[in-house]
Amino acid sequence: MDLRGRHEALKKRIHNFRIPLSPRGQLAMQVVYFTVPFVGGMAIMQWARSKADKNLEHLQVVEAAATQQQNKAFQQVLSQSAADG
């Protein structure tokens, strides 16, 4: 038997192997199968968020300066309209 045939035989043996679980065991496995991807996904999202915040720090400084400039211009318009009014 060649390597490919032995590999297929091993896969069949592994996939046919079953361990009967009690109702509590089934519940525990359902919790594990739900929780692991959920917690892993949350960890990945937090990691991605921290990377995004780090990469966008310079953009926040530029946005703050632009906002201050817009607020100043708006205050000037309000002052002029109050003086005209």
PDB file of N, CA, C and O in Angstrom:
ATOM      1  N   MET A   1       0.850  -1.177   0.000  1.00  0.00           N
ATOM      2  CA  MET A   1       0.000   0.000   0.000  1.00  0.00           C
ATOM      3  C   MET A   1       0.898   1.243   0.000  1.00  0.00           C
ATOM      4  O   MET A   1       1.859   1.318   0.766  1.00  0.00           O
ATOM      5  N   ASP A   2       0.589   2.193  -0.839  1.00  0.00           N
ATOM      6  CA  ASP A   2       1.395   3.401  -0.936  1.00  0.00           C
ATOM      7  C   ASP A   2       0.983   4.415   0.134  1.00  0.00           C
ATOM      8  O   ASP A   2       0.048   4.185   0.901  1.00  0.00           O
ATOM      9  N   LEU A   3       1.688   5.519   0.167  1.00  0.00           N
ATOM     10  CA  LEU A   3       1.444   6.548   1.182  1.00  0.00           C
ATOM     11  C   LEU A   3       0.031   7.108   1.091  1.00  0.00           C
ATOM     12  O   LEU A   3      -0.613   7.356   2.110  1.00  0.00           O
ATOM     13  N   ARG A   4      -0.443   7.305  -0.124  1.00  0.00           N
ATOM     14  CA  ARG A   4      -1.790   7.855  -0.307  1.00  0.00           C
ATOM     15  C   ARG A   4      -2.860   6.903   0.243  1.00  0.00           C
ATOM     16  O   ARG A   4      -3.808   7.341   0.895  1.00  0.00           O
ATOM     17  N   GLY A   5      -2.708   5.627  -0.017  1.00  0.00           N
ATOM     18  CA  GLY A   5      -3.663   4.638   0.489  1.00  0.00           C
ATOM     19  C   GLY A   5      -3.647   4.555   2.001  1.00  0.00           C
ATOM     20  O   GLY A   5      -4.700   4.447   2.629  1.00  0.00           O
ATOM     21  N   ARG A   6      -2.456   4.603   2.594  1.00  0.00           N
ATOM     22  CA  ARG A   6      -2.355   4.569   4.065  1.00  0.00           C
ATOM     23  C   ARG A   6      -2.980   5.824   4.667  1.00  0.00           C
ATOM     24  O   ARG A   6      -3.623   5.770   5.715  1.00  0.00           O
ATOM     25  N   HIS A   7      -2.782   6.950   3.992  1.00  0.00           N
ATOM     26  CA  HIS A   7      -3.372   8.199   4.483  1.00  0.00           C
ATOM     27  C   HIS A   7      -4.895   8.123   4.455  1.00  0.00           C
ATOM     28  O   HIS A   7      -5.551   8.518   5.419  1.00  0.00           O
ATOM     29  N   GLU A   8      -5.455   7.627   3.375  1.00  0.00           N
ATOM     30  CA  GLU A   8      -6.912   7.479   3.273  1.00  0.00           C
ATOM     31  C   GLU A   8      -7.436   6.526   4.334  1.00  0.00           C
ATOM     32  O   GLU A   8      -8.473   6.789   4.943  1.00  0.00           O
ATOM     33  N   ALA A   9      -6.733   5.423   4.564  1.00  0.00           N
ATOM     34  CA  ALA A   9      -7.149   4.462   5.590  1.00  0.00           C
ATOM     35  C   ALA A   9      -7.119   5.107   6.976  1.00  0.00           C
ATOM     36  O   ALA A   9      -8.014   4.870   7.787  1.00  0.00           O
ATOM     37  N   LEU A  10      -6.105   5.913   7.249  1.00  0.00           N
ATOM     38  CA  LEU A  10      -6.018   6.599   8.531  1.00  0.00           C
ATOM     39  C   LEU A  10      -7.159   7.597   8.699  1.00  0.00           C
ATOM     40  O   LEU A  10      -7.748   7.687   9.776  1.00  0.00           O
ATOM     41  N   LYS A  11      -7.477   8.348   7.641  1.00  0.00           N
ATOM     42  CA  LYS A  11      -8.592   9.297   7.718  1.00  0.00           C
ATOM     43  C   LYS A  11      -9.899   8.580   8.012  1.00  0.00           C
ATOM     44  O   LYS A  11     -10.684   9.036   8.843  1.00  0.00           O
ATOM     45  N   LYS A  12     -10.138   7.461   7.337  1.00  0.00           N
ATOM     46  CA  LYS A  12     -11.382   6.708   7.572  1.00  0.00           C
ATOM     47  C   LYS A  12     -11.435   6.200   8.997  1.00  0.00           C
ATOM     48  O   LYS A  12     -12.488   6.241   9.633  1.00  0.00           O
ATOM     49  N   ARG A  13     -10.306   5.720   9.508  1.00  0.00           N
ATOM     50  CA  ARG A  13     -10.263   5.202  10.875  1.00  0.00           C
ATOM     51  C   ARG A  13     -10.560   6.312  11.883  1.00  0.00           C
ATOM     52  O   ARG A  13     -11.311   6.110  12.837  1.00  0.00           O
ATOM     53  N   ILE A  14      -9.965   7.485  11.662  1.00  0.00           N
ATOM     54  CA  ILE A  14     -10.179   8.608  12.587  1.00  0.00           C
ATOM     55  C   ILE A  14     -11.620   9.106  12.513  1.00  0.00           C
ATOM     56  O   ILE A  14     -12.238   9.361  13.547  1.00  0.00           O
ATOM     57  N   HIS A  15     -12.155   9.247  11.315  1.00  0.00           N
ATOM     58  CA  HIS A  15     -13.504   9.798  11.157  1.00  0.00           C
ATOM     59  C   HIS A  15     -14.590   8.812  11.580  1.00  0.00           C
ATOM     60  O   HIS A  15     -15.700   9.232  11.905  1.00  0.00           O
ATOM     61  N   ASN A  16     -14.300   7.531  11.583  1.00  0.00           N
ATOM     62  CA  ASN A  16     -15.280   6.533  12.025  1.00  0.00           C
ATOM     63  C   ASN A  16     -15.249   6.343  13.531  1.00  0.00           C
ATOM     64  O   ASN A  16     -16.159   5.725  14.084  1.00  0.00           O
ATOM     65  N   PHE A  17     -14.245   6.849  14.203  1.00  0.00           N
ATOM     66  CA  PHE A  17     -14.111   6.691  15.647  1.00  0.00           C
ATOM     67  C   PHE A  17     -15.057   7.667  16.345  1.00  0.00           C
ATOM     68  O   PHE A  17     -15.014   8.869  16.085  1.00  0.00           O
ATOM     69  N   ARG A  18     -15.885   7.165  17.205  1.00  0.00           N
ATOM     70  CA  ARG A  18     -16.841   7.999  17.936  1.00  0.00           C
ATOM     71  C   ARG A  18     -16.774   7.672  19.427  1.00  0.00           C
ATOM     72  O   ARG A  18     -16.630   6.514  19.821  1.00  0.00           O
ATOM     73  N   ILE A  19     -16.879   8.706  20.233  1.00  0.00           N
ATOM     74  CA  ILE A  19     -16.967   8.529  21.675  1.00  0.00           C
ATOM     75  C   ILE A  19     -18.368   8.936  22.075  1.00  0.00           C
ATOM     76  O   ILE A  19     -18.744  10.095  21.900  1.00  0.00           O
ATOM     77  N   PRO A  20     -19.152   8.011  22.609  1.00  0.00           N
ATOM     78  CA  PRO A  20     -20.510   8.388  23.027  1.00  0.00           C
ATOM     79  C   PRO A  20     -20.453   9.346  24.216  1.00  0.00           C
ATOM     80  O   PRO A  20     -19.724   9.118  25.182  1.00  0.00           O
ATOM     81  N   LEU A  21     -21.236  10.421  24.123  1.00  0.00           N
ATOM     82  CA  LEU A  21     -21.267  11.409  25.193  1.00  0.00           C
ATOM     83  C   LEU A  21     -22.622  11.388  25.889  1.00  0.00           C
ATOM     84  O   LEU A  21     -23.662  11.164  25.270  1.00  0.00           O
ATOM     85  N   SER A  22     -22.576  11.623  27.171  1.00  0.00           N
ATOM     86  CA  SER A  22     -23.813  11.769  27.936  1.00  0.00           C
ATOM     87  C   SER A  22     -24.449  13.108  27.557  1.00  0.00           C
ATOM     88  O   SER A  22     -23.806  13.930  26.905  1.00  0.00           O
ATOM     89  N   PRO A  23     -25.685  13.334  27.952  1.00  0.00           N
ATOM     90  CA  PRO A  23     -26.300  14.644  27.668  1.00  0.00           C
ATOM     91  C   PRO A  23     -25.478  15.814  28.223  1.00  0.00           C
ATOM     92  O   PRO A  23     -25.391  16.865  27.588  1.00  0.00           O
ATOM     93  N   ARG A  24     -24.876  15.636  29.404  1.00  0.00           N
ATOM     94  CA  ARG A  24     -24.024  16.692  29.957  1.00  0.00           C
ATOM     95  C   ARG A  24     -22.770  16.891  29.102  1.00  0.00           C
ATOM     96  O   ARG A  24     -22.328  18.020  28.888  1.00  0.00           O
ATOM     97  N   GLY A  25     -22.209  15.793  28.621  1.00  0.00           N
ATOM     98  CA  GLY A  25     -21.039  15.871  27.757  1.00  0.00           C
ATOM     99  C   GLY A  25     -21.365  16.564  26.448  1.00  0.00           C
ATOM    100  O   GLY A  25     -20.569  17.352  25.937  1.00  0.00           O
ATOM    101  N   GLN A  26     -22.547  16.267  25.903  1.00  0.00           N
ATOM    102  CA  GLN A  26     -22.970  16.921  24.669  1.00  0.00           C
ATOM    103  C   GLN A  26     -23.136  18.420  24.886  1.00  0.00           C
ATOM    104  O   GLN A  26     -22.730  19.224  24.047  1.00  0.00           O
ATOM    105  N   LEU A  27     -23.735  18.792  26.015  1.00  0.00           N
ATOM    106  CA  LEU A  27     -23.897  20.208  26.336  1.00  0.00           C
ATOM    107  C   LEU A  27     -22.539  20.887  26.488  1.00  0.00           C
ATOM    108  O   LEU A  27     -22.333  21.996  25.995  1.00  0.00           O
ATOM    109  N   ALA A  28     -21.619  20.218  27.172  1.00  0.00           N
ATOM    110  CA  ALA A  28     -20.285  20.788  27.344  1.00  0.00           C
ATOM    111  C   ALA A  28     -19.607  21.000  25.989  1.00  0.00           C
ATOM    112  O   ALA A  28     -18.974  22.034  25.774  1.00  0.00           O
ATOM    113  N   MET A  29     -19.729  20.056  25.093  1.00  0.00           N
ATOM    114  CA  MET A  29     -19.102  20.189  23.785  1.00  0.00           C
ATOM    115  C   MET A  29     -19.771  21.303  22.964  1.00  0.00           C
ATOM    116  O   MET A  29     -19.093  22.020  22.228  1.00  0.00           O
ATOM    117  N   GLN A  30     -21.085  21.448  23.089  1.00  0.00           N
ATOM    118  CA  GLN A  30     -21.764  22.535  22.391  1.00  0.00           C
ATOM    119  C   GLN A  30     -21.266  23.887  22.887  1.00  0.00           C
ATOM    120  O   GLN A  30     -21.058  24.807  22.097  1.00  0.00           O
ATOM    121  N   VAL A  31     -21.076  24.002  24.200  1.00  0.00           N
ATOM    122  CA  VAL A  31     -20.564  25.243  24.768  1.00  0.00           C
ATOM    123  C   VAL A  31     -19.152  25.513  24.245  1.00  0.00           C
ATOM    124  O   VAL A  31     -18.825  26.642  23.878  1.00  0.00           O
ATOM    125  N   VAL A  32     -18.324  24.475  24.216  1.00  0.00           N
ATOM    126  CA  VAL A  32     -16.948  24.637  23.733  1.00  0.00           C
ATOM    127  C   VAL A  32     -16.944  25.046  22.266  1.00  0.00           C
ATOM    128  O   VAL A  32     -16.236  25.977  21.881  1.00  0.00           O
ATOM    129  N   TYR A  33     -17.740  24.346  21.437  1.00  0.00           N
ATOM    130  CA  TYR A  33     -17.754  24.649  20.015  1.00  0.00           C
ATOM    131  C   TYR A  33     -18.305  26.043  19.721  1.00  0.00           C
ATOM    132  O   TYR A  33     -17.956  26.633  18.698  1.00  0.00           O
ATOM    133  N   PHE A  34     -19.151  26.576  20.586  1.00  0.00           N
ATOM    134  CA  PHE A  34     -19.644  27.937  20.402  1.00  0.00           C
ATOM    135  C   PHE A  34     -18.655  28.961  20.943  1.00  0.00           C
ATOM    136  O   PHE A  34     -18.397  29.981  20.304  1.00  0.00           O
ATOM    137  N   THR A  35     -18.105  28.688  22.119  1.00  0.00           N
ATOM    138  CA  THR A  35     -17.298  29.669  22.835  1.00  0.00           C
ATOM    139  C   THR A  35     -15.941  29.915  22.195  1.00  0.00           C
ATOM    140  O   THR A  35     -15.500  31.061  22.104  1.00  0.00           O
ATOM    141  N   VAL A  36     -15.273  28.861  21.753  1.00  0.00           N
ATOM    142  CA  VAL A  36     -13.917  29.022  21.223  1.00  0.00           C
ATOM    143  C   VAL A  36     -13.882  29.983  20.031  1.00  0.00           C
ATOM    144  O   VAL A  36     -13.078  30.915  20.047  1.00  0.00           O
ATOM    145  N   PRO A  37     -14.719  29.800  18.994  1.00  0.00           N
ATOM    146  CA  PRO A  37     -14.670  30.774  17.892  1.00  0.00           C
ATOM    147  C   PRO A  37     -15.109  32.177  18.310  1.00  0.00           C
ATOM    148  O   PRO A  37     -14.593  33.170  17.798  1.00  0.00           O
ATOM    149  N   PHE A  38     -16.051  32.255  19.229  1.00  0.00           N
ATOM    150  CA  PHE A  38     -16.533  33.554  19.686  1.00  0.00           C
ATOM    151  C   PHE A  38     -15.426  34.323  20.400  1.00  0.00           C
ATOM    152  O   PHE A  38     -15.174  35.487  20.088  1.00  0.00           O
ATOM    153  N   VAL A  39     -14.776  33.683  21.343  1.00  0.00           N
ATOM    154  CA  VAL A  39     -13.709  34.333  22.098  1.00  0.00           C
ATOM    155  C   VAL A  39     -12.516  34.622  21.182  1.00  0.00           C
ATOM    156  O   VAL A  39     -11.892  35.679  21.279  1.00  0.00           O
ATOM    157  N   GLY A  40     -12.209  33.683  20.303  1.00  0.00           N
ATOM    158  CA  GLY A  40     -11.121  33.914  19.352  1.00  0.00           C
ATOM    159  C   GLY A  40     -11.414  35.093  18.442  1.00  0.00           C
ATOM    160  O   GLY A  40     -10.530  35.909  18.177  1.00  0.00           O
ATOM    161  N   GLY A  41     -12.639  35.190  17.964  1.00  0.00           N
ATOM    162  CA  GLY A  41     -13.027  36.303  17.110  1.00  0.00           C
ATOM    163  C   GLY A  41     -12.947  37.632  17.839  1.00  0.00           C
ATOM    164  O   GLY A  41     -12.514  38.634  17.270  1.00  0.00           O
ATOM    165  N   MET A  42     -13.361  37.642  19.092  1.00  0.00           N
ATOM    166  CA  MET A  42     -13.276  38.872  19.879  1.00  0.00           C
ATOM    167  C   MET A  42     -11.822  39.298  20.065  1.00  0.00           C
ATOM    168  O   MET A  42     -11.503  40.484  19.980  1.00  0.00           O
ATOM    169  N   ALA A  43     -10.941  38.329  20.318  1.00  0.00           N
ATOM    170  CA  ALA A  43      -9.521  38.644  20.493  1.00  0.00           C
ATOM    171  C   ALA A  43      -8.941  39.215  19.202  1.00  0.00           C
ATOM    172  O   ALA A  43      -8.178  40.181  19.238  1.00  0.00           O
ATOM    173  N   ILE A  44      -9.294  38.630  18.077  1.00  0.00           N
ATOM    174  CA  ILE A  44      -8.797  39.119  16.792  1.00  0.00           C
ATOM    175  C   ILE A  44      -9.319  40.526  16.521  1.00  0.00           C
ATOM    176  O   ILE A  44      -8.577  41.378  16.031  1.00  0.00           O
ATOM    177  N   MET A  45     -10.587  40.776  16.835  1.00  0.00           N
ATOM    178  CA  MET A  45     -11.151  42.107  16.614  1.00  0.00           C
ATOM    179  C   MET A  45     -10.450  43.160  17.489  1.00  0.00           C
ATOM    180  O   MET A  45     -10.182  44.269  17.027  1.00  0.00           O
ATOM    181  N   GLN A  46     -10.157  42.818  18.735  1.00  0.00           N
ATOM    182  CA  GLN A  46      -9.451  43.759  19.608  1.00  0.00           C
ATOM    183  C   GLN A  46      -8.045  44.039  19.086  1.00  0.00           C
ATOM    184  O   GLN A  46      -7.577  45.177  19.120  1.00  0.00           O
ATOM    185  N   TRP A  47      -7.381  43.003  18.607  1.00  0.00           N
ATOM    186  CA  TRP A  47      -6.047  43.173  18.039  1.00  0.00           C
ATOM    187  C   TRP A  47      -6.119  44.095  16.816  1.00  0.00           C
ATOM    188  O   TRP A  47      -5.304  45.006  16.672  1.00  0.00           O
ATOM    189  N   ALA A  48      -7.093  43.855  15.943  1.00  0.00           N
ATOM    190  CA  ALA A  48      -7.234  44.669  14.736  1.00  0.00           C
ATOM    191  C   ALA A  48      -7.565  46.116  15.092  1.00  0.00           C
ATOM    192  O   ALA A  48      -7.082  47.048  14.449  1.00  0.00           O
ATOM    193  N   ARG A  49      -8.382  46.293  16.109  1.00  0.00           N
ATOM    194  CA  ARG A  49      -8.748  47.647  16.532  1.00  0.00           C
ATOM    195  C   ARG A  49      -7.522  48.405  17.052  1.00  0.00           C
ATOM    196  O   ARG A  49      -7.340  49.584  16.752  1.00  0.00           O
ATOM    197  N   SER A  50      -6.685  47.714  17.835  1.00  0.00           N
ATOM    198  CA  SER A  50      -5.483  48.375  18.357  1.00  0.00           C
ATOM    199  C   SER A  50      -4.530  48.738  17.221  1.00  0.00           C
ATOM    200  O   SER A  50      -3.907  49.799  17.251  1.00  0.00           O
ATOM    201  N   LYS A  51      -4.413  47.874  16.226  1.00  0.00           N
ATOM    202  CA  LYS A  51      -3.568  48.181  15.068  1.00  0.00           C
ATOM    203  C   LYS A  51      -4.125  49.368  14.284  1.00  0.00           C
ATOM    204  O   LYS A  51      -3.364  50.228  13.841  1.00  0.00           O
ATOM    205  N   ALA A  52      -5.427  49.420  14.112  1.00  0.00           N
ATOM    206  CA  ALA A  52      -6.055  50.524  13.393  1.00  0.00           C
ATOM    207  C   ALA A  52      -5.844  51.841  14.141  1.00  0.00           C
ATOM    208  O   ALA A  52      -5.511  52.858  13.534  1.00  0.00           O
ATOM    209  N   ASP A  53      -6.037  51.816  15.453  1.00  0.00           N
ATOM    210  CA  ASP A  53      -5.822  53.033  16.245  1.00  0.00           C
ATOM    211  C   ASP A  53      -4.381  53.512  16.121  1.00  0.00           C
ATOM    212  O   ASP A  53      -4.127  54.709  15.988  1.00  0.00           O
ATOM    213  N   LYS A  54      -3.450  52.580  16.165  1.00  0.00           N
ATOM    214  CA  LYS A  54      -2.032  52.939  16.043  1.00  0.00           C
ATOM    215  C   LYS A  54      -1.741  53.533  14.666  1.00  0.00           C
ATOM    216  O   LYS A  54      -1.001  54.510  14.555  1.00  0.00           O
ATOM    217  N   ASN A  55      -2.318  52.949  13.626  1.00  0.00           N
ATOM    218  CA  ASN A  55      -2.073  53.422  12.266  1.00  0.00           C
ATOM    219  C   ASN A  55      -2.754  54.756  11.967  1.00  0.00           C
ATOM    220  O   ASN A  55      -2.321  55.479  11.069  1.00  0.00           O
ATOM    221  N   LEU A  56      -3.813  55.093  12.704  1.00  0.00           N
ATOM    222  CA  LEU A  56      -4.580  56.303  12.414  1.00  0.00           C
ATOM    223  C   LEU A  56      -4.305  57.457  13.372  1.00  0.00           C
ATOM    224  O   LEU A  56      -5.007  58.467  13.339  1.00  0.00           O
ATOM    225  N   GLU A  57      -3.291  57.318  14.226  1.00  0.00           N
ATOM    226  CA  GLU A  57      -2.998  58.386  15.187  1.00  0.00           C
ATOM    227  C   GLU A  57      -2.723  59.712  14.500  1.00  0.00           C
ATOM    228  O   GLU A  57      -3.232  60.747  14.929  1.00  0.00           O
ATOM    229  N   HIS A  58      -1.931  59.697  13.448  1.00  0.00           N
ATOM    230  CA  HIS A  58      -1.595  60.947  12.760  1.00  0.00           C
ATOM    231  C   HIS A  58      -2.824  61.569  12.103  1.00  0.00           C
ATOM    232  O   HIS A  58      -2.922  62.792  12.002  1.00  0.00           O
ATOM    233  N   LEU A  59      -3.759  60.737  11.658  1.00  0.00           N
ATOM    234  CA  LEU A  59      -4.970  61.247  11.025  1.00  0.00           C
ATOM    235  C   LEU A  59      -5.846  61.981  12.034  1.00  0.00           C
ATOM    236  O   LEU A  59      -6.490  62.970  11.686  1.00  0.00           O
ATOM    237  N   GLN A  60      -5.879  61.517  13.261  1.00  0.00           N
ATOM    238  CA  GLN A  60      -6.685  62.153  14.289  1.00  0.00           C
ATOM    239  C   GLN A  60      -6.164  63.557  14.599  1.00  0.00           C
ATOM    240  O   GLN A  60      -6.954  64.461  14.870  1.00  0.00           O
ATOM    241  N   VAL A  61      -4.856  63.747  14.563  1.00  0.00           N
ATOM    242  CA  VAL A  61      -4.264  65.068  14.810  1.00  0.00           C
ATOM    243  C   VAL A  61      -4.668  66.021  13.696  1.00  0.00           C
ATOM    244  O   VAL A  61      -5.028  67.168  13.961  1.00  0.00           O
ATOM    245  N   VAL A  62      -4.612  65.557  12.457  1.00  0.00           N
ATOM    246  CA  VAL A  62      -4.993  66.380  11.307  1.00  0.00           C
ATOM    247  C   VAL A  62      -6.474  66.732  11.386  1.00  0.00           C
ATOM    248  O   VAL A  62      -6.856  67.873  11.125  1.00  0.00           O
ATOM    249  N   GLU A  63      -7.303  65.763  11.743  1.00  0.00           N
ATOM    250  CA  GLU A  63      -8.741  66.022  11.859  1.00  0.00           C
ATOM    251  C   GLU A  63      -9.033  67.042  12.953  1.00  0.00           C
ATOM    252  O   GLU A  63      -9.907  67.893  12.787  1.00  0.00           O
ATOM    253  N   ALA A  64      -8.316  66.968  14.057  1.00  0.00           N
ATOM    254  CA  ALA A  64      -8.535  67.910  15.156  1.00  0.00           C
ATOM    255  C   ALA A  64      -8.208  69.326  14.704  1.00  0.00           C
ATOM    256  O   ALA A  64      -8.936  70.263  15.031  1.00  0.00           O
ATOM    257  N   ALA A  65      -7.133  69.492  13.964  1.00  0.00           N
ATOM    258  CA  ALA A  65      -6.762  70.820  13.473  1.00  0.00           C
ATOM    259  C   ALA A  65      -7.816  71.344  12.495  1.00  0.00           C
ATOM    260  O   ALA A  65      -8.173  72.521  12.543  1.00  0.00           O
ATOM    261  N   ALA A  66      -8.309  70.486  11.619  1.00  0.00           N
ATOM    262  CA  ALA A  66      -9.336  70.897  10.663  1.00  0.00           C
ATOM    263  C   ALA A  66     -10.622  71.280  11.384  1.00  0.00           C
ATOM    264  O   ALA A  66     -11.286  72.243  11.000  1.00  0.00           O
ATOM    265  N   THR A  67     -10.972  70.547  12.408  1.00  0.00           N
ATOM    266  CA  THR A  67     -12.184  70.852  13.167  1.00  0.00           C
ATOM    267  C   THR A  67     -12.059  72.200  13.869  1.00  0.00           C
ATOM    268  O   THR A  67     -13.001  72.992  13.886  1.00  0.00           O
ATOM    269  N   GLN A  68     -10.897  72.450  14.441  1.00  0.00           N
ATOM    270  CA  GLN A  68     -10.692  73.737  15.098  1.00  0.00           C
ATOM    271  C   GLN A  68     -10.805  74.890  14.104  1.00  0.00           C
ATOM    272  O   GLN A  68     -11.370  75.938  14.420  1.00  0.00           O
ATOM    273  N   GLN A  69     -10.269  74.691  12.912  1.00  0.00           N
ATOM    274  CA  GLN A  69     -10.353  75.729  11.879  1.00  0.00           C
ATOM    275  C   GLN A  69     -11.809  75.966  11.461  1.00  0.00           C
ATOM    276  O   GLN A  69     -12.222  77.110  11.269  1.00  0.00           O
ATOM    277  N   GLN A  70     -12.578  74.893  11.320  1.00  0.00           N
ATOM    278  CA  GLN A  70     -13.990  75.036  10.953  1.00  0.00           C
ATOM    279  C   GLN A  70     -14.767  75.733  12.061  1.00  0.00           C
ATOM    280  O   GLN A  70     -15.610  76.585  11.782  1.00  0.00           O
ATOM    281  N   ASN A  71     -14.496  75.386  13.300  1.00  0.00           N
ATOM    282  CA  ASN A  71     -15.182  76.028  14.426  1.00  0.00           C
ATOM    283  C   ASN A  71     -14.879  77.519  14.481  1.00  0.00           C
ATOM    284  O   ASN A  71     -15.764  78.329  14.758  1.00  0.00           O
ATOM    285  N   LYS A  72     -13.629  77.876  14.216  1.00  0.00           N
ATOM    286  CA  LYS A  72     -13.240  79.290  14.208  1.00  0.00           C
ATOM    287  C   LYS A  72     -13.984  80.056  13.117  1.00  0.00           C
ATOM    288  O   LYS A  72     -14.489  81.155  13.344  1.00  0.00           O
ATOM    289  N   ALA A  73     -14.041  79.451  11.922  1.00  0.00           N
ATOM    290  CA  ALA A  73     -14.753  80.099  10.810  1.00  0.00           C
ATOM    291  C   ALA A  73     -16.240  80.226  11.130  1.00  0.00           C
ATOM    292  O   ALA A  73     -16.848  81.249  10.817  1.00  0.00           O
ATOM    293  N   PHE A  74     -16.824  79.226  11.735  1.00  0.00           N
ATOM    294  CA  PHE A  74     -18.242  79.250  12.098  1.00  0.00           C
ATOM    295  C   PHE A  74     -18.511  80.339  13.129  1.00  0.00           C
ATOM    296  O   PHE A  74     -19.516  81.044  13.039  1.00  0.00           O
ATOM    297  N   GLN A  75     -17.624  80.480  14.103  1.00  0.00           N
ATOM    298  CA  GLN A  75     -17.778  81.525  15.112  1.00  0.00           C
ATOM    299  C   GLN A  75     -17.710  82.913  14.471  1.00  0.00           C
ATOM    300  O   GLN A  75     -18.428  83.826  14.878  1.00  0.00           O
ATOM    301  N   GLN A  76     -16.850  83.064  13.477  1.00  0.00           N
ATOM    302  CA  GLN A  76     -16.760  84.351  12.773  1.00  0.00           C
ATOM    303  C   GLN A  76     -18.061  84.657  12.042  1.00  0.00           C
ATOM    304  O   GLN A  76     -18.536  85.793  12.061  1.00  0.00           O
ATOM    305  N   VAL A  77     -18.642  83.635  11.394  1.00  0.00           N
ATOM    306  CA  VAL A  77     -19.909  83.835  10.682  1.00  0.00           C
ATOM    307  C   VAL A  77     -21.001  84.213  11.676  1.00  0.00           C
ATOM    308  O   VAL A  77     -21.788  85.123  11.418  1.00  0.00           O
ATOM    309  N   LEU A  78     -21.052  83.522  12.809  1.00  0.00           N
ATOM    310  CA  LEU A  78     -22.054  83.836  13.825  1.00  0.00           C
ATOM    311  C   LEU A  78     -21.868  85.248  14.384  1.00  0.00           C
ATOM    312  O   LEU A  78     -22.839  85.969  14.612  1.00  0.00           O
ATOM    313  N   SER A  79     -20.617  85.628  14.599  1.00  0.00           N
ATOM    314  CA  SER A  79     -20.345  86.980  15.106  1.00  0.00           C
ATOM    315  C   SER A  79     -20.786  88.038  14.116  1.00  0.00           C
ATOM    316  O   SER A  79     -21.364  89.054  14.503  1.00  0.00           O
ATOM    317  N   GLN A  80     -20.515  87.806  12.829  1.00  0.00           N
ATOM    318  CA  GLN A  80     -20.911  88.763  11.799  1.00  0.00           C
ATOM    319  C   GLN A  80     -22.438  88.868  11.690  1.00  0.00           C
ATOM    320  O   GLN A  80     -22.984  89.961  11.539  1.00  0.00           O
ATOM    321  N   SER A  81     -23.111  87.730  11.767  1.00  0.00           N
ATOM    322  CA  SER A  81     -24.572  87.763  11.645  1.00  0.00           C
ATOM    323  C   SER A  81     -25.193  88.420  12.878  1.00  0.00           C
ATOM    324  O   SER A  81     -26.227  89.078  12.767  1.00  0.00           O
ATOM    325  N   ALA A  82     -24.582  88.253  14.044  1.00  0.00           N
ATOM    326  CA  ALA A  82     -25.079  88.890  15.263  1.00  0.00           C
ATOM    327  C   ALA A  82     -24.857  90.402  15.182  1.00  0.00           C
ATOM    328  O   ALA A  82     -25.696  91.184  15.629  1.00  0.00           O
ATOM    329  N   ALA A  83     -23.734  90.801  14.615  1.00  0.00           N
ATOM    330  CA  ALA A  83     -23.433  92.235  14.498  1.00  0.00           C
ATOM    331  C   ALA A  83     -24.353  92.893  13.458  1.00  0.00           C
ATOM    332  O   ALA A  83     -24.744  94.050  13.609  1.00  0.00           O
ATOM    333  N   ASP A  84     -24.691  92.143  12.406  1.00  0.00           N
ATOM    334  CA  ASP A  84     -25.576  92.665  11.358  1.00  0.00           C
ATOM    335  C   ASP A  84     -27.045  92.690  11.810  1.00  0.00           C
ATOM    336  O   ASP A  84     -27.840  93.512  11.354  1.00  0.00           O
ATOM    337  N   GLY A  85     -27.370  91.781  12.704  1.00  0.00           N
ATOM    338  CA  GLY A  85     -28.745  91.540  13.076  1.00  0.00           C
ATOM    339  C   GLY A  85     -29.397  92.576  13.844  1.00  0.00           C
ATOM    340  O   GLY A  85     -30.569  92.438  14.196  1.00  0.00           O
TER     341      GLY A  85
END
